């Protein structure tokens, strides 16, 4: 099988796999956008290989394959940065939720103590 055909088939497989994961709600569009874009770009680059040769020579690469490796490394680096930001946001969110839970547990403990002491009965009547 020719490498161009293999690249197109692999990219289309990944594209439809991601679409199916979105459809089954195993992945949201927000987090699948990178993979959908990467697979669409792979199809375009494989089909229009002349464009890759022209862009790679304009960018100063002697071989188009080196340019493709550069794009791959840049994409993986961007994905790593995106995931780092996401993990940081989730960590902050988890910390805030833990603090809120602690405050609610403290309020519940205080209300139970008031009820046991008889103070709560006056408020309920």
N, C-alpha and C positions, 0 to 999 in steps of 0.2 A: 504494500500500500504506500502510496506517495505521501511524503511528510505533510504537504499542504492539505490533502484530503483527511489525513489523520487529525491534524490540528482543528479543522473545521468540525469534524464529527465529534471530537472530544469536547470542544467548546459548546456545541449545540447540546450535547448530552448534559453537561454541567448546567447550561441555561435552563433546560427543561426540568432538570432535577430540582433546581432552586425554585422555579415556578411552582412545581408540585409541592415543595415544602411550604411555600407561602399559602397555597390553596388549602393544605391540611392544617394550617395554622401552627406549624412547627417552627416557623421563622417569620418575623415581621419584615415588611418591605424595607423599613428603615435599615435593618442590619443585612439585608440581602442585596441592597443596591450595589455595593462594591462588587459582589460576585457576578451579578447580572451585567454590570458595566464591563468587568474584565472578560467575561465570556463573549459579549458582543464585540468588544475591541479585538479579541483574538480572531473571531470570524472575519472581521473587516481587514485585519492585518494579513491573514492567510489568503483571503481572496484578492486583495489589492497589494500584492507583494512588491510591485513597482514603486508604490508610495513609500513603503518601508525602506527600500533601497535609496530613494531620493532623500527622505528625511534623515536617514542615518548618515549619508554623505554630507548633508548640510550641517548636521550636528558634529561632524568631525570624526565619525566612526569609520574605520576602514572596511569592516565587515558588518553586514546587516544583522548577523547573529549576535555580535557584541552589543549592538543597539537594543536588540530584543532582550538580552540578558540584563542590560541596564534598566529597561522598562520594568522587567520582572522584579529586580531588586528594589527599584523605587516604589513599585506597587506594594511589595511585601513590607517595606519600611513604613509606608503610609498606613497600611493595615495595622501594623504594630503600634503606631502612634494613636490611631483611632481606638484600638482596644485598650491602650493604656489610659486614655482619657475616659473611656466608658467605665473601666474598673475603678478609677478614682471617683467618678460620680456615684457609682454604686456603693463604694466604701463610705462616702459622705452621707449618702441616703441611709445606709444601714446604721451608721452612728447616730443620726438624728432619730431614727425609729427606736433604737435602743434607749435613748434618752427619754423619748416620749413614753415608752413602755415603763421605764423606771418611775417617771412622775405619776403615771396612772396607777401603778401598783402602790405607790406611797399614798395617793389619795384614797384608794380602796382600803388600805390598812388603817388610815386615820378614820374613815367612815365606820369601819367595823368596830374600832375601839370606842367611838362615840356611841354606837348602838349598844355595845356591851355595858358601857357606863351609864346608860339610860338617857343620855342627852339627845339621842336621835329620836326617841319616842315623842318628845315634846315638839319637835319640828314636824313630825308626821301628822299630828292631830290637828 
